[in-house]
Structure formats: C-alpha cells, structure tokens
Amino acid sequence: MSQQQNIDDKLNAVKTRIHHAEKLAGRQHGSVTLVGASKVQSAALIDSYAQQGLRDVGENYLQEAIEKQNTVSRPLNWHFIGQIQSNKTKLIAQHFSWVHGVDRVKIARRLGDQNPNPSTPINVLIQLNLDSEDSKGGVPLAQAPELADQIAQIDGIALQGFMAIPKARNNVSEQSAVFAQAYETLQSTNQRFGLQLDQLSMGMSGDLEAAVAEGSTMVRIGTDLFGARK
Ligand SMILES: *Cc1c(COP(=O)(O)O)cnc(C)c1O
C-alpha cells in the first residue's frame, strides 16, 4: 500500500467515525471539526494530510509548531493545544488562529494585546480541568462561568467556548458523563452571562464518539489519524 493510500484510509476512517457519531446524535453532518493533533509528526506528513483535505491542525509545542508552519506548503488553520506559558503568548498570538488552553485572565489579555492583527480576533477556548488533575492546566468547572464572563470582554480575542482533556476512561458511559459536564457548563455560562459560546473542543482518539454525542464541536485526533507517536 502506498503511503498516500495509507494516509487517505486513515483520514477517511476518522471522518467516518465522526460522521457516524454526528448522525447517531441527530446532529448535522459537518458540525464537528476534525483537528489533527500533530505533535511530533513531520511537516511533510502534515502536508500530505492537508493535500487529502485536512484543514485544521493542533500543536502542543511552540517552537516545533513554528518550524512546521515555515515548511508546510498548504494553508491550514493552526490551533495551539498545549500548555501556555505567559512568556510565550506573543509568539502564540502571531502564529495561531485558535488557542485552546486558556485558563487565566492574564493569558487572555496578553494574547489580545499581542494580536498582530486585532481586527481578526484570535479564537480562544477556556480549558476546563474536569478531573482536578494537577498535571493538567485548566480551571475547575465551578470557576469557568465567571472566567468566561471576564475573558469574553477582552479585545483582540474572541472567546468561543471551552476545551477539556479528561482522564482516559474505558467505558463510553463514563466518558459521556464527564463530557456532559462540559456541555452543561457551557449552557449555564451562556444563560448566566448572556453569552453565545458555541464551541466545545473535546474528544481524542479513544473517546471521540462519546464527545460528539455530548456536544463536542472540535475533536483533537492524534494517534488514530497520524499513527502512533514515535
Ligand atoms: C496529543 C493530544 C491529543 C491527541 O491524542 P490522541 O489520543 O493521540 O488522539 C489531543 N489533545 C491534546 C491536547 C493532545 O496533547
């Protein structure tokens, strides 16, 4: 099998899973964006996926991402999905149209101030820490609504919703229960503060079906799209 055929098959398999999950949930075809989680994968490989129609990629490590952006020849929407250090916000603002892991007002303000093109706001998601894990960023659910209200008012960025990386769970009902918490928090935040947040970045290779069933609008897929990370 040629490498291009292999890429085509992997991309189609992931898209089929997403479309099947959309259908099962009674959601519109195409309502979920596939974000290829491309950390560690080469620029050449990303380019091959872009050639087959991948439009969005998420990167965790800034320097690695910038090098790839300079090499990849096709236009892509670049999402920053890693942990954000406040001394890196300027480069993040210059290089990404979406930033998923915002969990402090200070980071959001810096991204807005450092947006090189303020008439095109940087799309921001607040990260929820659904399992109270110290190793991960994000805010506890209880703090998310007020943080959203504050961040929604900052110029130069556009708050779009929430992102979550829950712990891996090995059955769908447990996966669904935790994703449902993120969905409910988005709805209650909108109600309480009169916001119209409508993006939920949740779901990875092992739990995308549950995430789509519970209202995810962006799944971040690494392993099942690009193969195992070396
Ligand atoms: C690596 C990564 C993913 C993709 O994980 P897979 O299980 O390989 O699909 C998704 N989101 C984030 C934030 C990641 O770092």
The ligand as an SDF file (V2000), in Angstrom:
LIG
                    3D

 15 15  0  0  0  0  0  0  0  0999 V2000
   -1.8550   14.5710   21.8300 C   0  0  0  0  0  0  0  0  0  0  0  0
   -3.0930   15.2970   22.0940 C   0  0  0  0  0  0  0  0  0  0  0  0
   -4.3170   14.8860   21.5310 C   0  0  0  0  0  0  0  0  0  0  0  0
   -4.4710   13.6530   20.6700 C   0  0  0  0  0  0  0  0  0  0  0  0
   -4.4270   12.4900   21.4200 O   0  0  0  0  0  0  0  0  0  0  0  0
   -4.6420   11.0540   20.7460 P   0  0  0  0  0  0  0  0  0  0  0  0
   -5.0820   10.2060   21.8730 O   0  0  0  0  0  0  0  0  0  0  0  0
   -3.3350   10.6490   20.1600 O   0  0  0  0  0  0  0  0  0  0  0  0
   -5.7070   11.1960   19.6980 O   0  0  0  0  0  0  0  0  0  0  0  0
   -5.4370   15.6600   21.7930 C   0  0  0  0  0  0  0  0  0  0  0  0
   -5.3900   16.7600   22.5680 N   0  0  0  0  0  0  0  0  0  0  0  0
   -4.2400   17.1770   23.1270 C   0  0  0  0  0  0  0  0  0  0  0  0
   -4.2590   18.3970   23.9720 C   0  0  0  0  0  0  0  0  0  0  0  0
   -3.0740   16.4570   22.9140 C   0  0  0  0  0  0  0  0  0  0  0  0
   -1.9390   16.8790   23.5060 O   0  0  0  0  0  0  0  0  0  0  0  0
  1  2  1  0
  2  3  1  0
  2 14  2  0
  3  4  1  0
  3 10  2  0
  4  5  1  0
  5  6  1  0
  6  7  2  0
  6  8  1  0
  6  9  1  0
 10 11  1  0
 11 12  2  0
 12 13  1  0
 12 14  1  0
 14 15  1  0
M  END
$$$$
